């Protein structure tokens, strides 16, 4: 197996936080906010267990080999989002970039646990949900990853399981039922 190719596979499996140290991320955010005062620094990644949806702004494999040979990251997960943009507008933009069909469901979660109202602005979400390093972290996935359709007493319920990590880094899940 080609070493550059195995490095590419390995780095795609690592999250942005795993690829960059806290100090690097914090410095990045300080520079971004100084230069772009009306933008929100966001990291938008595909959920770790997601297999159906593509990665945002990934690049062809041959270019990836060249990037990894030079020690660079080959796919983009950092985005600057206008602070006045609503969450619904961001969802629509991501749907377009992923080239999803209108009937194809997907979720965008902030900090892997919060699904904000579509009318909230990114500035409002950032004020409430930004990480200690200053980035706003979001993951996206299909319904298959987070939910299941179940039949109970001749009625169908949608069960949404949202995984989250508590302060002890143990993965748990929250269930939300919608009749």
Secondary structure, DSSP 8 states (H G I E B T S, - for coil): --HHHHHHHHHHTS-HHHHS-HHHHHHHHHHHHHH-TTEEEEEEEE-TT--SS--TT---HHHHHHHHHTT---S--EEEEETT-BHHHHHHHHHHHHT--TT--EEEEETTTB---TTSBHHHHHHHH--TTS-EEEEEEEHHHHEEEEEETTEEEEEEEEEEE-TT--EEEEEEEE-
